[in-house]
Amino acid sequence: MRSLVQEIAQRLGTQGTLTFLLRAQVGEFSVDNAYTLEEIERLVEEGQGDKCLLPTASALRGWPEIRLDLTTARRFLQGQRIKLAHVTQSGPVAVYQAEMFLGVGNIKQGILAPRKVLAKWEELSEL
């Protein structure tokens, strides 16, 4: 945007300055669904700050997903690579056990490698 403003100003033979820029939407995240700082402060003071938070996995909507059984999920949480039978896809994936988001992995040549593990075994074993 800034370079566009500069280019327009240059073509008009003048100076140009961008004084405000608002990114109103990134993917499915929109300012229409955002909280103001005042709203966040109020909710935190009321002990309801969690209402402001989205599930971590919401940032990965649209990513390929893989679901692991409980035993395999435990291995993923321990950082172990996992051989996947009958998987032909490759690249980054969101990893789940049932509906619980475990983290992000990468599949290459049928091997799932944990890249960022976000869940803890204790959380998984509570299910």
C-alpha positions as CSV (number, residue, x, y, z in Angstrom):
1,M,0.0,0.0,0.0
2,R,2.7,2.5,1.0
3,S,4.5,2.0,-2.3
4,L,1.2,2.4,-4.2
5,V,0.6,5.8,-2.4
6,Q,4.2,6.9,-3.3
7,E,3.7,5.9,-7.0
8,I,0.4,7.7,-7.3
9,A,1.9,10.8,-5.7
10,Q,4.9,10.6,-8.0
11,R,2.7,10.4,-11.1
12,L,0.8,13.4,-9.9
13,G,4.0,15.3,-9.5
14,T,3.6,15.7,-5.7
15,Q,4.3,14.1,-2.4
16,G,2.2,11.5,-0.7
17,T,1.9,10.1,2.8
18,L,0.0,7.2,4.1
19,T,-1.2,8.1,7.6
20,F,-3.5,5.2,8.3
21,L,-3.7,1.6,7.2
22,L,-6.1,-1.0,8.5
23,R,-6.0,-4.6,7.5
24,A,-9.7,-5.4,7.9
25,Q,-9.4,-9.1,7.2
26,V,-6.8,-11.9,7.0
27,G,-8.3,-15.2,5.8
28,E,-11.5,-15.7,7.8
29,F,-10.3,-13.4,10.6
30,S,-12.1,-10.1,10.4
31,V,-12.0,-6.9,12.5
32,D,-15.8,-7.3,12.6
33,N,-15.3,-10.2,15.1
34,A,-12.4,-8.5,17.0
35,Y,-12.5,-7.2,20.5
36,T,-11.4,-3.7,21.4
37,L,-8.8,-3.2,24.1
38,E,-11.5,-1.8,26.4
39,E,-13.7,-4.9,25.9
40,I,-10.8,-7.2,26.6
41,E,-9.9,-5.2,29.8
42,R,-13.5,-5.4,31.0
43,L,-13.8,-9.1,30.3
44,V,-10.6,-9.8,32.1
45,E,-11.7,-7.8,35.1
46,E,-14.9,-9.8,35.1
47,G,-13.0,-13.0,35.1
48,Q,-14.2,-13.8,31.6
49,G,-11.0,-13.1,29.6
50,D,-11.1,-16.6,28.0
51,K,-14.1,-15.3,25.9
52,C,-11.6,-13.3,23.9
53,L,-9.6,-16.3,22.9
54,L,-10.0,-18.5,19.8
55,P,-9.0,-22.1,19.9
56,T,-5.4,-22.5,18.6
57,A,-6.6,-24.8,15.8
58,S,-8.7,-22.0,14.4
59,A,-5.6,-20.5,12.9
60,L,-5.2,-23.7,10.8
61,R,-8.6,-24.0,9.3
62,G,-8.3,-25.2,5.8
63,W,-5.1,-27.1,6.5
64,P,-5.1,-30.8,5.8
65,E,-5.8,-32.8,9.0
66,I,-4.7,-36.1,10.3
67,R,-6.3,-37.9,13.2
68,L,-4.4,-40.3,15.3
69,D,-5.5,-43.1,17.7
70,L,-4.6,-42.7,21.3
71,T,-1.4,-44.8,21.2
72,T,-0.1,-43.0,18.1
73,A,-1.1,-39.6,19.6
74,R,1.1,-40.3,22.6
75,R,4.0,-41.0,20.3
76,F,3.4,-37.7,18.5
77,L,3.3,-35.9,21.8
78,Q,6.7,-37.4,22.7
79,G,8.1,-36.0,19.5
80,Q,8.5,-39.3,17.7
81,R,8.3,-39.7,14.0
82,I,5.4,-41.9,12.9
83,K,5.1,-44.2,9.8
84,L,1.7,-43.7,8.3
85,A,0.2,-46.5,6.2
86,H,-1.8,-45.6,3.1
87,V,-1.0,-41.8,3.3
88,T,0.1,-40.3,0.0
89,Q,-0.1,-36.6,0.9
90,S,2.9,-34.6,2.0
91,G,3.5,-31.3,3.6
92,P,2.2,-29.6,6.8
93,V,-0.8,-31.0,8.6
94,A,-2.9,-30.2,11.6
95,V,-2.7,-33.2,14.0
96,Y,-5.7,-34.3,16.1
97,Q,-6.6,-37.2,18.4
98,A,-10.4,-37.4,18.1
99,E,-11.4,-33.7,18.4
100,M,-8.4,-32.6,20.4
101,F,-5.8,-30.5,18.6
102,L,-2.3,-31.9,19.3
103,G,-0.1,-29.7,17.1
104,V,1.4,-29.3,13.7
105,G,3.3,-32.0,11.9
106,N,4.9,-32.5,8.5
107,I,4.4,-35.5,6.3
108,K,7.2,-36.6,4.0
109,Q,7.4,-39.9,2.2
110,G,4.8,-41.4,4.5
111,I,6.4,-40.3,7.8
112,L,4.7,-37.8,10.1
113,A,7.2,-35.7,12.0
114,P,6.0,-33.4,14.8
115,R,6.9,-29.8,14.1
116,K,5.1,-28.0,17.0
117,V,3.5,-30.0,19.7
118,L,0.9,-27.9,21.7
119,A,-1.0,-30.5,23.7
120,K,0.2,-32.3,26.8
121,W,-0.2,-36.0,27.5
122,E,-2.1,-35.1,30.7
123,E,-4.7,-33.3,28.7
124,L,-5.1,-36.2,26.3
125,S,-5.3,-38.8,29.1
126,E,-8.2,-36.8,30.7
127,L,-10.4,-37.6,27.8
